[in-house]
Each structure stands twice: as structure tokens, then as C-alpha cells.
Amino acid sequence: MTPERTAHYRNVAKYHKASLRLLNMKAAIHVEDKDDEEFWDKLLKKVCPGDRFRFITYSRTEKGHIATGCSVCLLYRDFLDDKLAIAIDSDLRYLRQQNGINASNYILQTYTYSFENHLCFPERLSEITERITGMRNDIFNYDIFLKNYSREIYPLFLMFLYASRQPRHIFPMNELRRVINMNLFHNRICNNGESVIELLKEEVRKRMKTLNLIYPHFDEYKERIRYSVLGLNESNAYLYIRGHNIFNLMISIGNEVCNALMKKKRHLYIKEDRTDKPKSCLYYSGRSFKNECMKNNLRWDYPEIQKCLEDISSIWK
């Protein structure tokens, strides 16, 4: 940073810390954007239920422009302490073990690609589905789908990580996104999303055939070992690929599951002549599933979220 920019962000950091006493808050947390606030608020309340934290969702540059995102958060990295921390999406920083991104430096991270990956934990999705519809979800197993999805994308994701370490890097993130963002279609939930998995499997097969020729020294076994120590494996790769894409996929599938369950509910209503219930309870608003996914409680029983909680605890407990 230029001396002017350094001085600007140093002064902004001092301001945020000084404001805590007036606001009677424990610390200020600069997050990437407004959408990230709710996720980190849940984690902080889980670890520090009696404390209040101030969230900063944007900064103004030295020229007065509003700025958001991870790069803005990291501008404060030299001015952080237990009064001012930043909370960012890991993206690929955790898997690449980027130096200095840790709680010791008052930097909180998701340990998944982004916070959206955490919103896709399968048991959580099933709970939301059942609460929205009032029906037992016996038509789609989110856990089976996400494990199958992870298994199929896993070799290509390992190839992507390997290629990113090579001097000849011709498999950039936008190419991986094209696979993750493959065109989808309706009626995706039959046999736990078998059609989606088959489409993904074929796309990965074609890409791997080409990439294995470009990178003949790629050793999938060695790559598995390299990243397994960080938590990535073939059953949870969905947590480490680009979160926005996997979240959108699961929202689409969740809406379809909810619509199918509500259709089943209407059939039962007619069959059983349930005139005691208002007809309004038989129709589902597609916006509800996404809203519930954003707002509903998180699950706490898997390693990636536990690491987030441990980081918070290491700073403020």
C-alpha cells in the first residue's frame, strides 16, 4: 500500500476500535459484505453468547468510495487485534495454506470456499424442507446427492488444485466454474438427482481425458493425500468448491423437492377430504427455501464449522 493508503486504513481501524467503548461492544468484525454478517453473527453468538459484536460490512477508500470484499478486509491486516478482526471466505486460501491467514493474526475464515457452502450441509437442508412443507422428506436424500456430487467432482477439483501449482497453468477457475455451472434442467430430483450426477460425471470424464494429456505427471493418489490432511476428501468436496454455485444448485433442487412434497400434500388433502385445513397451507412459495437457508440455524457437528468456532474461541474466550 502507498503511505497515504496505509495511514487512511490505520486511522479507520483506530476509529472502529475507539467506537466500541461508546457502543458497549466487545469487538468490531469487518466482513466481506452484508450477506456475510448473519453467518458470522451465528458463530459469534454460539461461542460468546453474552457478548456484543459490531459488524462492519464495507469501508470507504481514501477517496471516499464504498468498497467491499475480501481484498478490502485484508487492507486492515496490519492493524488487527482482539478489538478489530476480519472474517473472510477462505476461497482457496486454506487449501493453498496461504501464509498469515489464521486466528493468531485475528483473521477468521470459513475453511470452506465461502460461507454459502456451510448453508448446504445436507441434514440442514432436509430439516428446512420438512419445516417449510410440513411433510416428511421421503423423496430426496440430500446427503446421498451431495456425496455423489462430491465423488464425481473430486478428481477434477484435485486436478485444478494441481494445475494451479504448475508453471503452465491452463486450467483456471473459470474453466472449473463452467463444469460446476453446467446447464441444469427440471425434474432433477428423481433417484436422488441421478440425472445431475450422470451429467456431471460425463463432463468430468471429458475434462480429465484432456487434462491428463496436458499434465502427465498428475498423480491423483498423491493429491488425495496432500489435501486429506486439510480435510478435503471425496465425500465432502462440495464444501470446498465455489460456494455460490453449489448454493444455487441446492436452492434449485430444494425448491423442486418442496414443490413435489406440496403436490403430494395436496393429493393427500383431496384423498382424505381434509377440509379442516385452509387451502393456503397447500401451496409453497419458492422464495421461502432460499430465505430459510440464509436465516436458519447452522449445524455444528462437522470439522469445518468446528474450526471456525475454535478460531473465535482462541481470540475471545
Secondary structure, 3 states (H helix, E strand, C coil): CCHHHHHHHHHHHHHHHHHHHHHCCCEEEEECCHHHHHHHHHHHHHHCCCCCEEEECCEECCCCCEECCHHHHHCCHHHCECCEEEEECCCCCCCCCCCCCCHHHCEEECCCCCHHHHCCCHHHHHHHHHHHHCCCCCCCCHHHHHHHHHHHHHHHHHHHHHHHCCCCCCCCHHHHHHHHCCCCCCCCCCCCCHHHHHHHHHHHHHHHHHHHHHCCCCCHHHHHHHHHCCCCCCCCHHHCCCHHHHHHHHHHHHHHHHHHHHHHHHHHHHHHCCCCCCHHHHCCCHHHHHHHHHHCCCCCCCHHHHHHHHHHHHHHC
